[in-house]
């Protein structure tokens, strides 16, 4: 099995290199790993003590970020090495100022793992959520370096627990502690025979509370909203947008509407504009005359988390694709949330639905029904809104629980 695993990793790297001239993501993935050892060696100070934190991509970084910030605040003598697997994480956070070194994780081959670990000699390593690289984990274990997993979540259908999964399942026992998000994950690992799992919760709750506390005023959205209620479609995709636009065109005066699409390229903004039969305006072109528009399209990135504060109801995109985006960001503002049907792998979405702080929709008719349900009954709306906010507040604190176990000196 190890031979097949290493061969698969090698083939992945070779294919990425072959297609890199024609594929931007493959180019970034490949180019970012060129001469990785020489570049890293020039930046590592052997007199310093490092903590290695690894994230697959941007979403995992947001989960790891509260832990990084807590370490830097309370234990500043440690240096942070932050690695990413995906370009979508590295390219956005390569200048993150609380990490002393940010780089791509070299491919998980035995030689790379040995060179990487021997070079940085971390005091400990922290992987976030789903990262289980066999050679890196084995090398850390072999060298007696404590390894932790934070915000882990496990399901019975994962490869660890199948009849064929011992190759990966054995890796779980090499972690000093596996901090899991929920009791189901804890019980699954305990039934698997592991005693190194601990229920800490999800660090994303701490992160969204931090974000809300540092939210910026956005006068354009405030002016646009005026005295009306506002619906904000955050990280929206094509199917979300088409359903919501159908309701807007039919009920333009029901609320004001803001779209913050996941993709802000000119071509996509133009496509969204064509969906509306009512007056609309881009954020970048808003002036006082834009207050008469019914729809505001945010054509930049970076302001969504602050923008949610102006919403009465939020829709979170991605639920008609691979999975929804962050529903905690609007929920922390006491805002009920709507999203598409692909949410089952997101514990917070499942929880919010059970608690009536969120609702999923499959089509236009369901979207219309849910919206009218909340807009026509203030008591039901306020119950959903308060439930969403309370859920976030009651589940924060994972970062503190993790730091206590890490017991950094």
RODO-2510 file (C-alpha; in nm, 4 decimals, decimal comma):
residues 409
     n   res          X          Y          Z
     1     x     0,0000     0,0000     0,0000
     2     x     0,2842     0,2405     0,0793
     3     x     0,4301     0,1831    -0,2664
     4     x     0,0946     0,2624    -0,4289
     5     x     0,0550     0,5732    -0,2126
     6     x     0,3996     0,7117    -0,2970
     7     x     0,3501     0,6314    -0,6646
     8     x     0,0192     0,8164    -0,6610
     9     x     0,1780     1,1220    -0,5000
    10     x     0,4594     1,1178    -0,7554
    11     x     0,2179     1,0825    -1,0475
    12     x     0,0095     1,3736    -0,9167
    13     x     0,3186     1,5956    -0,9155
    14     x     0,4217     1,4812    -1,2642
    15     x     0,0748     1,5438    -1,4096
    16     x     0,0611     1,8876    -1,2455
    17     x     0,3946     1,9713    -1,4068
    18     x     0,2779     1,8507    -1,7494
    19     x    -0,0428     2,0524    -1,7496
    20     x     0,1021     2,3591    -1,5773
    21     x     0,1563     2,5543    -1,9046
    22     x    -0,2173     2,5261    -1,9732
    23     x    -0,3657     2,5371    -1,6235
    24     x    -0,3158     2,8335    -1,3892
    25     x    -0,3760     2,6387    -1,0686
    26     x    -0,1353     2,3622    -1,1749
    27     x     0,1239     2,6261    -1,2684
    28     x     0,1004     2,7917    -0,9267
    29     x     0,1069     2,4530    -0,7511
    30     x     0,4171     2,3425    -0,9423
    31     x     0,6034     2,6723    -0,9562
    32     x     0,5509     2,7351    -0,5854
    33     x     0,7368     2,4144    -0,5006
    34     x     1,0416     2,4725    -0,7189
    35     x     1,3674     2,4751    -0,5208
    36     x     1,1625     2,4594    -0,2032
    37     x     1,4500     2,3308     0,0091
    38     x     1,6928     2,6077    -0,0879
    39     x     1,4311     2,8780    -0,0349
    40     x     1,3235     2,7402     0,3015
    41     x     1,6810     2,6840     0,4154
    42     x     1,7601     3,0505     0,3498
    43     x     1,4751     3,1604     0,5767
    44     x     1,4943     2,9172     0,8685
    45     x     1,6889     3,0454     1,1674
    46     x     1,8287     2,7426     1,3462
    47     x     1,8488     2,9389     1,6714
    48     x     1,4690     2,9782     1,6831
    49     x     1,1964     2,7365     1,7944
    50     x     0,9311     2,6727     1,5312
    51     x     0,5738     2,5512     1,5394
    52     x     0,4632     2,4093     1,2062
    53     x     0,0981     2,4656     1,1135
    54     x    -0,0381     2,3085     0,7962
    55     x    -0,3622     2,3920     0,6154
    56     x    -0,4963     2,2455     0,2944
    57     x    -0,6425     2,5708     0,1688
    58     x    -0,8037     2,8996     0,2668
    59     x    -1,0964     2,7518     0,4590
    60     x    -0,8678     2,5473     0,6804
    61     x    -0,6480     2,8518     0,7331
    62     x    -0,9469     3,0370     0,8782
    63     x    -0,9902     2,7500     1,1233
    64     x    -0,6233     2,7511     1,2157
    65     x    -0,5944     3,1277     1,2374
    66     x    -0,7341     3,1704     1,5921
    67     x    -0,4771     2,9185     1,7196
    68     x    -0,1938     3,0952     1,5361
    69     x    -0,2988     3,4303     1,6811
    70     x    -0,3292     3,2889     2,0327
    71     x     0,0191     3,1341     2,0112
    72     x     0,1746     3,4567     1,8835
    73     x     0,0033     3,6604     2,1545
    74     x     0,0680     3,4361     2,4548
    75     x     0,3897     3,2612     2,3448
    76     x     0,5755     3,5085     2,1201
    77     x     0,9091     3,3294     2,1476
    78     x     0,7847     3,0637     1,9058
    79     x     0,8125     3,1200     1,5324
    80     x     0,5343     3,0003     1,3023
    81     x     0,5894     2,8111     0,9789
    82     x     0,2607     2,8033     0,7859
    83     x     0,2260     2,5664     0,4910
    84     x    -0,0473     2,5208     0,2334
    85     x    -0,1262     2,2421    -0,0091
    86     x    -0,3465     2,4472    -0,2416
    87     x    -0,2669     2,7645    -0,4371
    88     x    -0,6048     2,9073    -0,3367
    89     x    -0,4772     2,9196     0,0204
    90     x    -0,1146     3,0133    -0,0356
    91     x    -0,1655     3,2850    -0,2958
    92     x    -0,4132     3,4721    -0,0764
    93     x    -0,2287     3,4312     0,2551
    94     x     0,1371     3,4254     0,1508
    95     x     0,1861     3,7650     0,3170
    96     x     0,0047     3,6774     0,6409
    97     x     0,1970     3,8820     0,8942
    98     x     0,1592     3,6550     1,1970
    99     x     0,3424     3,3696     1,0275
   100     x     0,7197     3,4002     1,0141
   101     x     0,7444     3,1744     0,7087
   102     x     0,4643     3,0917     0,4624
   103     x     0,5265     2,8339     0,1914
   104     x     0,3802     2,5454    -0,0047
   105     x     0,4025     2,2004     0,1481
   106     x     0,6408     1,9918    -0,0665
   107     x     0,4831     1,6792    -0,2155
   108     x     0,4404     1,4036     0,0416
   109     x     0,7260     1,1831    -0,0707
   110     x     0,9570     1,0122     0,1841
   111     x     1,2624     1,2145     0,0804
   112     x     1,0764     1,5461     0,0976
   113     x     0,9264     1,4677     0,4367
   114     x     1,2636     1,3741     0,5839
   115     x     1,4368     1,6859     0,4468
   116     x     1,1539     1,9192     0,5522
   117     x     1,1332     1,7893     0,9104
   118     x     1,5113     1,7772     0,9585
   119     x     1,5414     2,1352     0,8342
   120     x     1,2727     2,3083     1,0414
   121     x     1,2943     2,0746     1,3462
   122     x     0,9542     2,1893     1,4782
   123     x     0,8777     2,1874     1,8487
   124     x     0,5351     2,0629     1,7452
   125     x     0,3178     2,0340     1,4363
   126     x    -0,0491     2,1233     1,4005
   127     x    -0,2572     2,0016     1,1068
   128     x    -0,5997     2,1524     1,0439
   129     x    -0,9183     1,9506     0,9914
   130     x    -0,8577     1,7042     0,7051
   131     x    -0,4835     1,6826     0,6438
   132     x    -0,3374     1,3309     0,6704
   133     x    -0,0118     1,3105     0,4749
   134     x     0,1381     0,9670     0,5397
   135     x     0,5095     1,0401     0,5046
   136     x     0,5032     1,3671     0,6973
   137     x     0,3055     1,2144     0,9826
   138     x     0,5308     0,9087     0,9930
   139     x     0,8462     1,1248     0,9942
   140     x     0,7127     1,3428     1,2768
   141     x     0,6242     1,0340     1,4774
   142     x     0,9626     0,8760     1,4125
   143     x     1,1359     1,1888     1,5454
   144     x     0,9163     1,2127     1,8543
   145     x     0,7705     1,5489     1,7498
   146     x     0,4227     1,6107     1,8964
   147     x     0,1556     1,6272     1,6261
   148     x    -0,1962     1,7652     1,6766
   149     x    -0,5057     1,7818     1,4613
   150     x    -0,7453     2,0688     1,5278
   151     x    -1,1114     2,1103     1,4266
   152     x    -1,1189     1,7513     1,3045
   153     x    -1,4466     1,5995     1,1957
   154     x    -1,4984     1,2335     1,1117
   155     x    -1,7702     1,0281     0,9428
   156     x    -1,8207     0,6527     0,9158
   157     x    -1,7788     0,6591     0,5377
   158     x    -1,4239     0,7990     0,5510
   159     x    -1,1427     0,5762     0,4303
   160     x    -0,9941     0,5382     0,7811
   161     x    -1,2782     0,3148     0,8895
   162     x    -1,3235     0,0843     0,5905
   163     x    -1,1835    -0,2671     0,5650
   164     x    -0,9117    -0,1266     0,3371
   165     x    -0,8317     0,1727     0,5574
   166     x    -0,5658     0,0462     0,7991
   167     x    -0,2891     0,2230     0,6044
   168     x    -0,4528     0,5572     0,6813
   169     x    -0,6214     0,4505     1,0042
   170     x    -0,2843     0,3784     1,1644
   171     x    -0,1895     0,7432     1,1129
   172     x    -0,4582     0,8533     1,3589
   173     x    -0,2712     0,6869     1,6428
   174     x     0,0392     0,8938     1,5670
   175     x    -0,1266     1,2197     1,6707
   176     x    -0,0595     1,3357     2,0255
   177     x    -0,4157     1,4701     2,0372
   178     x    -0,6942     1,4841     1,7793
   179     x    -0,9194     1,7785     1,8670
   180     x    -1,2617     1,7093     1,7167
   181     x    -1,5565     1,9360     1,6483
   182     x    -1,8420     1,7183     1,7714
   183     x    -1,9355     1,4266     1,9953
   184     x    -2,0144     1,2019     1,6981
   185     x    -1,6529     1,2295     1,5811
   186     x    -1,5262     1,1638     1,9325
   187     x    -1,7371     0,8492     1,9718
   188     x    -1,6389     0,7244     1,6262
   189     x    -1,2681     0,7525     1,7081
   190     x    -1,3135     0,5958     2,0511
   191     x    -1,5027     0,3033     1,8981
   192     x    -1,2154     0,2712     1,6522
   193     x    -0,9899     0,2069     1,9523
   194     x    -0,8262     0,5477     1,9824
   195     x    -0,7752     0,7182     2,3167
   196     x    -0,6093     1,0358     2,1855
   197     x    -0,9247     1,2215     2,0766
   198     x    -1,0581     1,5239     2,2629
   199     x    -1,3799     1,7185     2,2123
   200     x    -1,2736     2,0829     2,1712
   201     x    -1,5226     2,2237     1,9213
   202     x    -1,4662     2,4171     1,6010
   203     x    -1,2209     2,7090     1,6037
   204     x    -1,4217     2,8781     1,3279
   205     x    -1,6694     2,9947     1,5918
   206     x    -1,3875     3,1844     1,7600
   207     x    -1,2786     3,3232     1,4254
   208     x    -1,6189     3,4608     1,3232
   209     x    -1,6589     3,6218     1,6657
   210     x    -1,3172     3,7863     1,6150
   211     x    -1,4195     3,9030     1,2683
   212     x    -1,7458     4,0474     1,3954
   213     x    -1,5594     4,2336     1,6677
   214     x    -1,3322     4,3933     1,4083
   215     x    -1,6009     4,4590     1,1460
   216     x    -1,5677     4,7792     0,9460
   217     x    -1,8423     5,0255     0,8635
   218     x    -1,9464     5,0215     0,4971
   219     x    -2,1272     5,3502     0,4327
   220     x    -2,2233     5,2547     0,0764
   221     x    -2,4298     4,9579     0,1964
   222     x    -2,5775     5,1641     0,4774
   223     x    -2,6810     5,4388     0,2310
   224     x    -2,8146     5,1857    -0,0160
   225     x    -3,0222     5,0082     0,2485
   226     x    -3,1771     5,3201     0,3909
   227     x    -3,4764     5,2353     0,6095
   228     x    -3,5564     4,9102     0,4288
   229     x    -3,4830     4,5509     0,5169
   230     x    -3,1914     4,4002     0,3264
   231     x    -3,1169     4,0545     0,1894
   232     x    -2,7485     3,9758     0,1378
   233     x    -2,6463     3,6888    -0,0896
   234     x    -2,2920     3,6058     0,0207
   235     x    -2,0420     3,4011    -0,1828
   236     x    -2,3201     3,3402    -0,4348
   237     x    -2,2970     3,1127    -0,7364
   238     x    -2,4985     3,0902    -1,0577
   239     x    -2,7881     2,8729    -0,9335
   240     x    -2,8296     3,0694    -0,6105
   241     x    -2,8281     3,3934    -0,8056
   242     x    -3,0821     3,2807    -1,0637
   243     x    -3,3309     3,1695    -0,7983
   244     x    -3,2910     3,4867    -0,5907
   245     x    -3,3069     3,7080    -0,9004
   246     x    -3,6340     3,5404    -0,9986
   247     x    -3,7850     3,6450    -0,6667
   248     x    -3,6459     3,9996    -0,6942
   249     x    -3,7909     4,0524    -1,0411
   250     x    -4,1287     3,9353    -0,9138
   251     x    -4,1134     4,1227    -0,5795
   252     x    -3,8724     4,4158    -0,6280
   253     x    -4,0121     4,6268    -0,3431
   254     x    -4,0066     4,3513    -0,0803
   255     x    -3,6536     4,4369     0,0360
   256     x    -3,3250     4,5808    -0,0817
   257     x    -3,0823     4,3235    -0,2203
   258     x    -2,7045     4,2903    -0,2103
   259     x    -2,5038     4,0289    -0,3985
   260     x    -2,1449     3,9501    -0,3011
   261     x    -2,0607     3,6820    -0,5620
   262     x    -1,7896     3,4256    -0,5073
   263     x    -1,6335     3,5230    -0,8398
   264     x    -1,5871     3,8948    -0,9080
   265     x    -1,4352     3,8835    -1,2548
   266     x    -1,5892     4,1287    -1,5034
   267     x    -1,7491     3,8526    -1,7079
   268     x    -1,9303     3,7129    -1,4049
   269     x    -2,0473     4,0560    -1,2844
   270     x    -2,1912     4,1252    -1,6314
   271     x    -2,3728     3,7895    -1,6243
   272     x    -2,5291     3,8716    -1,2867
   273     x    -2,6402     4,2168    -1,4058
   274     x    -2,8354     4,0564    -1,6907
   275     x    -3,0468     3,8604    -1,4405
   276     x    -3,2383     4,1666    -1,3209
   277     x    -3,5321     4,3528    -1,4699
   278     x    -3,5035     4,6132    -1,1905
   279     x    -3,2521     4,8928    -1,1401
   280     x    -2,9169     4,7669    -1,0137
   281     x    -2,5784     4,9221    -0,9414
   282     x    -2,2251     4,8024    -0,8804
   283     x    -2,0521     4,8859    -0,5532
   284     x    -1,7640     5,0462    -0,7442
   285     x    -2,0050     5,2791    -0,9283
   286     x    -2,2345     5,3685    -0,6413
   287     x    -2,3191     5,7303    -0,5772
   288     x    -2,6133     5,9010    -0,4142
   289     x    -2,8230     5,8285    -0,7217
   290     x    -2,7618     5,4605    -0,6647
   291     x    -2,9893     5,4670    -0,3618
   292     x    -3,2833     5,4312    -0,6020
   293     x    -3,1545     5,0934    -0,7205
   294     x    -3,3083     4,7769    -0,5794
   295     x    -2,9943     4,5637    -0,6206
   296     x    -2,6333     4,6374    -0,5222
   297     x    -2,3602     4,4112    -0,6620
   298     x    -2,0325     4,4011    -0,4678
   299     x    -1,7633     4,3773    -0,7348
   300     x    -1,4638     4,3393    -0,5026
   301     x    -1,3412     4,0926    -0,2434
   302     x    -1,2676     4,1295     0,1259
   303     x    -1,5731     4,3041     0,2669
   304     x    -1,8309     4,0256     0,2907
   305     x    -1,7808     3,9445     0,6589
   306     x    -1,8373     4,3096     0,7520
   307     x    -2,1248     4,3482     0,5055
   308     x    -2,3370     4,0828     0,6757
   309     x    -2,4015     4,3188     0,9681
   310     x    -2,6385     4,5216     0,7456
   311     x    -2,8545     4,2244     0,6475
   312     x    -3,1976     4,1240     0,7732
   313     x    -3,1743     3,7814     0,6062
   314     x    -2,8677     3,6208     0,4483
   315     x    -2,8286     3,3668     0,1723
   316     x    -2,5007     3,1755     0,1586
   317     x    -2,3891     3,0339    -0,1746
   318     x    -2,2373     2,7034    -0,2779
   319     x    -2,5277     2,4825    -0,1803
   320     x    -2,5962     2,3811    -0,5399
   321     x    -2,2349     2,2776    -0,5947
   322     x    -1,9739     2,1028    -0,3822
   323     x    -2,0936     2,2574    -0,0566
   324     x    -2,1921     2,5792     0,1124
   325     x    -1,9630     2,8612     0,2157
   326     x    -1,9352     3,0020     0,5682
   327     x    -2,2802     3,0235     0,7319
   328     x    -2,1333     3,1256     1,0683
   329     x    -2,0341     3,4707     0,9419
   330     x    -2,3948     3,5875     0,9016
   331     x    -2,5274     3,3799     1,1926
   332     x    -2,2982     3,5562     1,4413
   333     x    -2,4823     3,8814     1,3604
   334     x    -2,8167     3,7308     1,4687
   335     x    -2,9222     3,6792     1,1075
   336     x    -3,1202     3,3746     0,9867
   337     x    -2,9580     3,1989     0,6926
   338     x    -3,0741     3,0366     0,3693
   339     x    -2,8677     2,8019     0,1515
   340     x    -2,8962     2,5304    -0,1106
   341     x    -2,9305     2,1532    -0,0621
   342     x    -2,5626     2,0469    -0,0452
   343     x    -2,4953     2,1175     0,3214
   344     x    -2,4879     1,7774     0,4933
   345     x    -2,1095     1,7711     0,5406
   346     x    -2,1173     2,1004     0,7298
   347     x    -2,2032     2,0387     1,0929
   348     x    -2,2911     2,4009     1,1648
   349     x    -2,5450     2,4059     0,8820
   350     x    -2,7046     2,0823     1,0013
   351     x    -2,7201     2,2182     1,3557
   352     x    -2,8701     2,5517     1,2521
   353     x    -3,1426     2,3788     1,0538
   354     x    -3,2311     2,1580     1,3513
   355     x    -3,2480     2,4677     1,5714
   356     x    -3,4579     2,6621     1,3153
   357     x    -3,1901     2,9265     1,2705
   358     x    -3,1407     2,8311     0,9039
   359     x    -3,3380     2,6711     0,6207
   360     x    -3,2282     2,4948     0,3039
   361     x    -3,4058     2,5345    -0,0304
   362     x    -3,3982     2,3205    -0,3434
   363     x    -3,5745     2,5480    -0,5931
   364     x    -3,7494     2,8797    -0,6460
   365     x    -4,0785     2,7772    -0,4856
   366     x    -3,9046     2,6718    -0,1639
   367     x    -3,6979     2,9901    -0,1567
   368     x    -4,0091     3,2040    -0,1992
   369     x    -4,1958     3,0104     0,0692
   370     x    -3,9146     3,0441     0,3252
   371     x    -3,8659     3,4138     0,2575
   372     x    -4,2365     3,4909     0,2896
   373     x    -4,2460     3,2808     0,6051
   374     x    -3,9837     3,4990     0,7750
   375     x    -4,1058     3,8300     0,6319
   376     x    -4,4700     3,7822     0,7247
   377     x    -4,4279     3,6731     1,0871
   378     x    -4,1977     3,8846     1,3051
   379     x    -4,2076     3,6413     1,5964
   380     x    -4,0897     3,3527     1,3796
   381     x    -3,8236     3,5729     1,2229
   382     x    -3,6866     3,6940     1,5559
   383     x    -3,6800     3,3404     1,6925
   384     x    -3,4726     3,2276     1,3913
   385     x    -3,2427     3,5299     1,4178
   386     x    -3,1801     3,4956     1,7911
   387     x    -3,1288     3,1208     1,7542
   388     x    -2,8598     3,1730     1,4888
   389     x    -2,6657     3,4220     1,7013
   390     x    -2,6967     3,2181     2,0201
   391     x    -2,5683     2,9071     1,8429
   392     x    -2,2437     3,0867     1,7534
   393     x    -2,1947     3,2330     2,0999
   394     x    -2,2576     2,9020     2,2759
   395     x    -2,0045     2,7173     2,0611
   396     x    -1,7067     2,9496     2,0822
   397     x    -1,4069     2,8679     2,3029
   398     x    -1,2340     2,5874     2,1078
   399     x    -0,9108     2,7860     2,0797
   400     x    -0,8732     2,8186     2,4559
   401     x    -0,9389     2,4495     2,5097
   402     x    -0,6765     2,3586     2,2520
   403     x    -0,4124     2,5946     2,3923
   404     x    -0,4533     2,4435     2,7396
   405     x    -0,3687     2,0980     2,6057
   406     x    -0,0766     2,2212     2,3958
   407     x     0,0715     2,3526     2,7223
   408     x     0,3314     2,5729     2,5578
   409     x     0,5973     2,7023     2,7958
***
